[in-house]
């Protein structure tokens, strides 16, 4: 027994000693003076695992290292990088003395690309090589990007406006919400070149979405061999959520294979309260108060696989497959208090929803560089398939208003709402630089979408006996074809003045059938001009004036007349007759680079015409329906100030301040809207 205890004790000491291995040292210059704020990076398996900064004495330290092979890189301004590889087994000290200055024999480059760069149509955050990307992921860098704010559920806002459209290397990403967050969290930020924020996107991008475009620029991996990383995370609020992701990239010769895998288990509990004023009816209902408790359980797996092949130095082809799944199990418990002129009533509704969905998408991209000026042709084919099989059951009880005891079951029903979406598109882009001052881009795109919903409602008429409710069941089919063409011209007039003019033309043909009857038949043409004018006063000051127009299309689910119930007589309903909203934005930007930091000032106005929103109305008796309609217009004015400064080599400060005014006018049903909001 004593031998076993001694052996266990020795193993414990050995494990503890291994986990406490450290690497220390001192970095000096040719005069043996300490190098202050030198960057020391430690690589393991070709991945940067640790970074540190030398202190005022030139010393650095890494603790709690594991046994293995490492590569240590020492960096300092005016000196060549020093790289040392070694096998770490015990506590080790490595001292470095820089000797060779980085002096060029003929030309000395004294300027570098700024971290925050204002281009004519976008704000570019050049993060490659900065300490922001060390040990981080792409989502973590987005959180630190100027003008951007994100939420825990993956919502991205640009200048305070929700609904940003995300592109990766100029290719639109179909993921959104938690799926998008998990995907971007799985990509190490060492692969990140820059993040481009476009509040007024140029004509090259799809005209849909008023919040703007976020374009993530990833570097092409040129390192031979296999690299990868894994991430585990947990978040504790009222409930606990977990996430895991893995990334790998393997390049060999002309082939490059990469993949992302992620899984999130997310739990949320929250309370919702609503008070709805009700128009006078023969029942004399004055208002309804709904107090809800939501419990949301989400399990979301996802995977992507990409293969790139270099046909020749000027030709490239790539294939990317994406899969994202979602298994929602939601429970809503709602108390409804109806305030009548004479007798009030109290109800309790329990809703249970099982909402599984799967999204499959594929992209095939071909690129060819035509000449040394930068002429390039790019062809993309995209396909998407979305499948969901939503099931829900709802039970409403009438309660005694004093004791809260169940008097009787008032309503009990269940619903099945499967949805199938197929989309295919092809896009061709041609970039044509004429010289250093003039270039133009042209492109075409066509896309086809089909949606099928077979919606079934059933009422409970006995123990395990259900009867189809023909009033609320329906078969809805929808088809949409969008054809687009765009052209832009970029012209540098002189060192101070630059302009970009573009237009995008989109033709939309849409048809919809409800129970075999055609209820949607549209064929319309939209023009989306964009204008950018830039004045560069000097290398420290610049101004950009931009005018753009876009469109907000209702989602396929918004067009579906399916009902989602909160109580048995309070529900949300889609509207197949919704029209798109037109969005116009005017913006003036001023960028100022000073010794105290870089400032970006933005003043903008916007107009959203024929906006759609879910407004309450009373279709029958005391029911309250929330149905999206084109109620009116929304006018907005906002100002944004962004500050960026690198205070120390290891300390960067970014801040954004927003202020705005919104005026909303319109009407719907018995509701008149005239709201004014400051934010």
FIVO-907226 format. One line per field, with one value per residue (C-alpha): residue number from 1; z negated, y, x negated. Coordinates in steps of 0.2 Angstrom, whole numbers, plus 5000, padded with zeros to 4 digits. Layout:
<robas>
pos = (NUM;...) .
pz = (Z;...) .
py = (Y;...) .
px = (X;...) .
</robas>
This chain:
<robas>
pos = (1;2;3;4;5;6;7;8;9;10;11;12;13;14;15;16;17;18;19;20;21;22;23;24;25;26;27;28;29;30;31;32;33;34;35;36;37;38;39;40;41;42;43;44;45;46;47;48;49;50;51;52;53;54;55;56;57;58;59;60;61;62;63;64;65;66;67;68;69;70;71;72;73;74;75;76;77;78;79;80;81;82;83;84;85;86;87;88;89;90;91;92;93;94;95;96;97;98;99;100;101;102;103;104;105;106;107;108;109;110;111;112;113;114;115;116;117;118;119;120;121;122;123;124;125;126;127;128;129;130;131;132;133;134;135;136;137;138;139;140;141;142;143;144;145;146;147;148;149;150;151;152;153;154;155;156;157;158;159;160;161;162;163;164;165;166;167;168;169;170;171;172;173;174;175;176;177;178;179;180;181;182;183;184;185;186;187;188;189;190;191;192;193;194;195;196;197;198;199;200;201;202;203;204;205;206;207;208;209;210;211;212;213;214;215;216;217;218;219;220;221;222;223;224;225;226;227;228;229;230;231;232;233;234;235;236;237;238;239;240;241;242;243;244;245;246;247;248;249;250;251;252;253;254;255;256;257;258;259;260;261;262;263;264;265;266;267;268;269;270;271;272;273;274;275;276;277;278;279;280;281;282;283;284;285;286;287;288;289;290;291;292;293;294;295;296;297;298;299;300;301;302;303;304;305;306;307;308;309;310;311;312;313;314;315;316;317;318;319;320;321;322;323;324;325;326;327;328;329;330;331;332;333;334;335;336;337;338;339;340;341;342;343;344;345;346;347;348;349;350;351;352;353;354;355;356;357;358;359;360;361;362;363;364;365;366;367;368;369;370;371;372;373;374;375;376;377;378;379;380;381;382;383;384;385;386;387;388;389;390;391;392;393;394;395;396;397;398;399;400;401;402;403;404;405;406;407;408;409;410;411;412;413;414;415;416;417;418;419;420;421;422;423;424;425;426;427;428;429;430;431;432;433;434;435;436;437;438;439;440;441;442;443;444;445;446;447;448;449;450;451;452;453;454;455;456;457;458;459;460;461;462;463;464;465;466;467;468;469;470;471;472;473;474;475;476;477;478;479;480;481;482;483;484;485;486;487;488;489;490;491;492;493;494;495;496;497;498;499;500;501;502;503;504;505;506;507;508;509;510;511;512;513;514;515;516;517;518;519;520;521;522;523;524;525;526;527;528;529;530;531;532;533;534;535;536;537;538;539;540;541;542;543;544;545;546;547;548;549;550;551;552;553;554;555;556;557;558;559;560;561;562;563;564;565;566;567;568;569;570;571;572;573;574;575;576;577;578;579;580;581;582;583;584;585;586;587;588;589;590;591;592;593;594;595;596;597;598;599;600;601;602;603;604;605;606;607;608;609;610;611;612;613;614;615;616;617;618;619;620;621;622;623;624;625;626;627;628;629;630;631;632;633;634;635;636;637;638;639;640;641;642;643;644;645;646;647;648;649;650;651;652;653;654;655;656;657;658;659;660;661;662;663;664;665;666;667;668;669;670;671;672;673;674;675;676;677;678;679) .
pz = (5000;4996;5013;5021;5012;5015;5034;5034;5025;5037;5052;5044;5041;5059;5067;5056;5062;5080;5079;5071;5085;5089;5102;5098;5104;5108;5125;5128;5142;5150;5135;5122;5118;5114;5129;5121;5128;5140;5145;5141;5149;5145;5158;5155;5170;5182;5172;5161;5144;5133;5135;5123;5122;5114;5099;5094;5091;5108;5099;5104;5097;5102;5088;5087;5103;5108;5114;5133;5148;5149;5161;5152;5163;5156;5165;5162;5173;5183;5181;5191;5183;5173;5174;5162;5162;5147;5138;5121;5107;5091;5086;5099;5101;5119;5120;5137;5143;5159;5171;5188;5192;5205;5216;5234;5246;5258;5252;5234;5232;5218;5219;5217;5220;5206;5194;5197;5216;5223;5241;5253;5250;5234;5217;5217;5201;5206;5192;5200;5190;5175;5157;5159;5169;5157;5149;5154;5167;5181;5170;5156;5168;5175;5157;5157;5174;5175;5179;5175;5160;5157;5146;5137;5150;5165;5170;5178;5179;5189;5182;5171;5186;5185;5200;5207;5221;5219;5233;5232;5246;5255;5255;5245;5230;5228;5210;5197;5178;5167;5182;5189;5173;5170;5187;5186;5168;5175;5187;5179;5182;5188;5204;5204;5216;5213;5209;5220;5214;5227;5221;5239;5249;5268;5282;5283;5268;5267;5264;5250;5232;5225;5211;5222;5227;5216;5227;5219;5228;5225;5230;5241;5232;5240;5227;5232;5220;5208;5195;5184;5167;5156;5144;5129;5121;5108;5103;5087;5085;5077;5086;5093;5111;5119;5136;5145;5162;5172;5187;5198;5214;5225;5239;5251;5267;5278;5266;5250;5239;5224;5213;5198;5186;5172;5159;5147;5133;5128;5115;5111;5099;5101;5096;5108;5104;5116;5114;5129;5131;5139;5150;5144;5148;5143;5129;5123;5121;5115;5115;5113;5102;5107;5095;5103;5097;5111;5109;5125;5127;5143;5149;5165;5175;5190;5202;5217;5230;5243;5257;5267;5282;5291;5310;5314;5307;5315;5313;5297;5293;5276;5269;5252;5243;5228;5216;5201;5190;5176;5164;5154;5139;5133;5119;5117;5102;5103;5091;5101;5091;5101;5094;5099;5095;5083;5079;5081;5086;5083;5094;5094;5110;5111;5128;5132;5149;5157;5171;5180;5196;5207;5220;5234;5245;5258;5268;5283;5288;5303;5305;5318;5319;5336;5336;5325;5322;5311;5324;5316;5320;5306;5308;5293;5293;5276;5271;5254;5247;5231;5222;5206;5198;5184;5172;5158;5146;5136;5121;5114;5097;5090;5072;5057;5056;5037;5033;5050;5051;5067;5071;5088;5103;5116;5131;5135;5152;5161;5177;5190;5201;5212;5223;5238;5247;5262;5270;5284;5291;5303;5303;5315;5310;5321;5313;5326;5321;5335;5327;5309;5310;5318;5317;5319;5313;5321;5316;5318;5306;5307;5293;5292;5276;5272;5255;5250;5234;5230;5214;5203;5188;5177;5163;5148;5147;5135;5126;5140;5153;5165;5179;5193;5192;5210;5206;5200;5211;5228;5242;5247;5262;5267;5282;5284;5298;5296;5311;5308;5317;5310;5316;5306;5312;5300;5305;5296;5303;5294;5278;5268;5278;5281;5286;5288;5298;5299;5302;5300;5309;5302;5310;5298;5303;5289;5289;5274;5272;5257;5257;5276;5279;5285;5272;5277;5295;5296;5309;5305;5309;5297;5300;5286;5289;5278;5278;5268;5268;5258;5254;5247;5239;5234;5227;5211;5216;5228;5232;5240;5246;5251;5257;5259;5262;5257;5253;5239;5245;5233;5228;5235;5218;5217;5233;5225;5218;5204;5187;5171;5155;5139;5131;5140;5146;5147;5162;5175;5194;5210;5225;5243;5249;5241;5253;5252;5243;5252;5242;5246;5236;5237;5227;5224;5216;5210;5205;5194;5190;5175;5163;5150;5161;5177;5177;5189;5189;5198;5201;5210;5214;5221;5227;5227;5238;5236;5221;5215;5196;5186;5180;5169;5176;5171;5185;5175;5158;5144;5154;5156;5172;5175;5194;5204;5216;5226;5213;5218;5218;5206;5207;5197;5193;5184;5180;5175;5168;5168;5159;5162;5154;5150;5133;5131;5142;5131;5128;5141;5138;5149;5144;5154;5148;5157;5156;5167;5170;5179;5185;5189;5198;5205;5201;5201;5197;5183;5178;5182;5180;5177;5166;5163;5154;5148;5145) .
py = (5000;5012;5008;5013;5029;5034;5030;5041;5055;5055;5055;5070;5079;5075;5082;5097;5101;5098;5110;5124;5124;5142;5151;5168;5179;5196;5206;5219;5230;5231;5242;5230;5242;5234;5233;5240;5235;5222;5208;5190;5177;5159;5146;5128;5117;5132;5142;5157;5151;5165;5184;5195;5212;5215;5226;5242;5230;5221;5205;5193;5178;5163;5152;5136;5129;5111;5100;5101;5109;5128;5142;5159;5175;5192;5208;5226;5242;5245;5227;5211;5198;5184;5167;5153;5135;5123;5108;5113;5100;5110;5129;5138;5155;5162;5179;5189;5203;5212;5216;5220;5236;5236;5249;5249;5253;5265;5268;5269;5267;5278;5276;5261;5257;5265;5253;5264;5268;5279;5274;5282;5269;5260;5261;5248;5241;5234;5222;5210;5209;5219;5213;5213;5196;5187;5173;5179;5174;5183;5186;5193;5206;5211;5215;5228;5235;5254;5257;5239;5232;5214;5205;5188;5180;5185;5201;5214;5232;5245;5263;5257;5249;5231;5219;5220;5209;5199;5195;5185;5190;5198;5183;5184;5172;5165;5161;5173;5175;5161;5151;5165;5169;5151;5150;5166;5161;5145;5155;5160;5179;5176;5173;5190;5204;5217;5221;5233;5242;5250;5260;5266;5250;5253;5245;5230;5222;5216;5230;5222;5227;5245;5242;5241;5228;5220;5213;5201;5200;5183;5180;5165;5153;5150;5140;5122;5108;5107;5120;5121;5126;5121;5133;5128;5141;5143;5158;5159;5171;5164;5148;5141;5139;5130;5131;5122;5124;5117;5124;5116;5121;5109;5116;5105;5111;5119;5111;5119;5111;5119;5116;5123;5113;5121;5116;5127;5123;5139;5141;5157;5163;5179;5188;5198;5210;5219;5230;5231;5244;5237;5246;5247;5231;5224;5215;5232;5226;5240;5233;5217;5214;5199;5193;5180;5168;5161;5146;5144;5129;5129;5115;5121;5111;5117;5112;5120;5112;5121;5115;5127;5123;5134;5129;5141;5157;5167;5154;5148;5138;5135;5125;5128;5118;5124;5115;5123;5115;5122;5112;5124;5118;5133;5135;5150;5152;5168;5175;5186;5199;5206;5223;5224;5238;5227;5210;5206;5189;5180;5166;5155;5149;5136;5135;5121;5123;5111;5120;5110;5117;5113;5124;5117;5129;5127;5139;5136;5151;5153;5168;5172;5187;5194;5206;5214;5230;5220;5215;5200;5190;5180;5168;5162;5149;5147;5135;5134;5122;5126;5113;5116;5105;5116;5108;5117;5113;5126;5125;5139;5139;5151;5155;5162;5180;5179;5162;5159;5141;5133;5135;5125;5122;5135;5131;5117;5115;5110;5115;5109;5121;5113;5125;5121;5134;5132;5145;5145;5160;5164;5179;5186;5201;5209;5221;5232;5245;5256;5265;5271;5284;5276;5259;5252;5237;5228;5212;5203;5191;5180;5171;5159;5155;5143;5141;5128;5128;5115;5122;5112;5117;5104;5107;5095;5088;5074;5063;5061;5066;5080;5088;5098;5117;5122;5140;5141;5127;5132;5128;5142;5142;5156;5159;5173;5177;5192;5198;5211;5221;5234;5246;5257;5270;5275;5291;5300;5317;5324;5321;5329;5324;5306;5300;5284;5283;5267;5260;5244;5238;5224;5216;5206;5193;5186;5174;5166;5154;5151;5135;5134;5152;5165;5179;5187;5192;5205;5211;5227;5236;5246;5257;5259;5273;5277;5292;5295;5310;5312;5327;5324;5340;5332;5315;5319;5326;5319;5321;5309;5313;5298;5295;5278;5269;5251;5240;5230;5214;5205;5188;5172;5169;5187;5182;5166;5169;5156;5161;5160;5161;5169;5165;5157;5174;5183;5179;5185;5182;5184;5194;5188;5205;5214;5226;5229;5245;5258;5264;5280;5287;5302;5303;5315;5308;5317;5308;5317;5310;5318;5315;5310;5298;5295;5303;5298;5309;5304;5314;5305;5306;5291;5288;5272;5272;5259;5251;5235;5231;5220;5231;5225;5224;5215;5203;5195;5197;5199;5192;5202;5199;5206;5207;5215;5228;5243;5256;5271;5280;5281;5296;5296;5307;5302;5307;5295;5299;5285;5287;5276;5277;5266;5272;5259;5245;5234;5246;5251;5261;5261;5270;5275;5287;5287;5299;5300;5306;5295;5301;5287;5292;5281;5271;5253;5247;5258;5263;5280;5282;5298;5294;5304;5296;5301;5288) .
px = (5000;4986;4977;4994;4995;4977;4979;4995;4986;4972;4984;4993;4976;4971;4988;4987;4969;4973;4988;4977;4963;4958;4949;4940;4927;4921;4920;4907;4900;4882;4877;4884;4898;4915;4928;4944;4961;4953;4966;4962;4973;4973;4979;4984;4989;4987;5000;4997;5002;4995;4989;4981;4972;4955;4955;4944;4929;4931;4937;4951;4959;4971;4978;4987;4981;4981;4967;4965;4957;4959;4954;4951;4951;4944;4949;4944;4945;4929;4922;4925;4935;4926;4933;4928;4934;4932;4938;4945;4942;4938;4938;4928;4920;4917;4908;4908;4897;4903;4889;4894;4904;4918;4910;4913;4899;4908;4926;4933;4952;4958;4977;4988;5007;5017;5027;5042;5044;5058;5060;5073;5087;5082;5073;5059;5052;5035;5031;5019;5003;5010;5011;5030;5029;5017;5026;5043;5057;5066;5081;5071;5063;5080;5085;5070;5074;5079;5097;5102;5111;5116;5128;5126;5138;5128;5137;5125;5129;5121;5122;5136;5146;5150;5150;5133;5129;5113;5101;5085;5072;5087;5098;5114;5116;5133;5131;5138;5140;5132;5127;5117;5109;5104;5097;5086;5081;5073;5061;5045;5042;5024;5033;5040;5034;5047;5066;5075;5090;5102;5116;5119;5114;5110;5120;5109;5118;5136;5148;5157;5155;5155;5143;5128;5115;5101;5087;5075;5058;5049;5031;5028;5018;5001;4993;4989;4996;5010;5015;5030;5037;5052;5062;5073;5084;5097;5109;5118;5133;5149;5145;5129;5125;5110;5102;5088;5079;5065;5055;5042;5033;5022;5012;5002;4996;5010;5023;5031;5044;5052;5066;5076;5086;5096;5110;5119;5131;5140;5153;5163;5176;5185;5201;5211;5225;5237;5252;5264;5277;5292;5305;5323;5333;5350;5340;5334;5316;5305;5287;5278;5262;5251;5237;5227;5212;5202;5190;5179;5168;5157;5145;5137;5123;5115;5101;5092;5080;5070;5059;5048;5038;5025;5027;5013;5005;5019;5034;5042;5058;5066;5080;5088;5102;5111;5123;5132;5145;5156;5166;5177;5188;5198;5210;5221;5233;5244;5257;5269;5280;5294;5301;5320;5332;5341;5333;5315;5307;5291;5283;5268;5260;5246;5237;5224;5215;5203;5194;5181;5173;5159;5150;5139;5129;5115;5105;5094;5082;5071;5058;5046;5034;5033;5018;5006;5017;5029;5043;5052;5067;5077;5091;5101;5115;5125;5138;5148;5160;5169;5180;5190;5204;5212;5224;5233;5247;5257;5269;5279;5288;5300;5295;5304;5299;5297;5290;5282;5289;5294;5312;5312;5301;5306;5296;5284;5276;5260;5251;5239;5230;5217;5207;5197;5186;5175;5164;5152;5142;5128;5117;5104;5092;5079;5067;5058;5045;5040;5026;5021;5034;5049;5058;5075;5085;5099;5109;5125;5135;5150;5159;5174;5183;5197;5206;5219;5229;5242;5250;5261;5271;5280;5293;5294;5312;5309;5296;5282;5295;5290;5300;5293;5297;5301;5302;5284;5275;5269;5257;5246;5234;5223;5210;5198;5186;5174;5163;5150;5137;5125;5111;5099;5086;5071;5062;5048;5048;5033;5024;5039;5055;5061;5079;5088;5105;5115;5132;5140;5156;5166;5182;5193;5206;5216;5231;5240;5254;5265;5275;5272;5278;5266;5265;5248;5244;5230;5218;5208;5192;5181;5166;5154;5141;5126;5115;5099;5088;5072;5061;5044;5038;5021;5015;5023;5041;5054;5072;5084;5102;5112;5130;5137;5154;5158;5173;5180;5190;5201;5195;5203;5210;5217;5227;5234;5252;5248;5252;5241;5251;5247;5264;5279;5285;5268;5257;5245;5249;5240;5246;5244;5249;5234;5224;5205;5199;5188;5173;5164;5149;5138;5122;5107;5091;5076;5060;5047;5030;5021;5008;5021;5029;5040;5058;5072;5087;5103;5119;5134;5152;5163;5180;5189;5205;5219;5211;5219;5222;5234;5248;5262;5280;5296;5302;5316;5324;5311;5296;5280;5270;5253;5251;5237;5243;5235;5241;5231;5214;5200;5188;5171;5157;5141;5124;5109;5092;5079;5062;5047;5030;5015;5010;4996;4990;5000;5015;5028;5043;5059;5075;5091;5104;5122;5136;5152;5169;5183;5200;5213;5229;5243;5259;5265;5283;5289;5271;5264;5245;5236;5221;5205;5190;5173;5160) .
</robas>
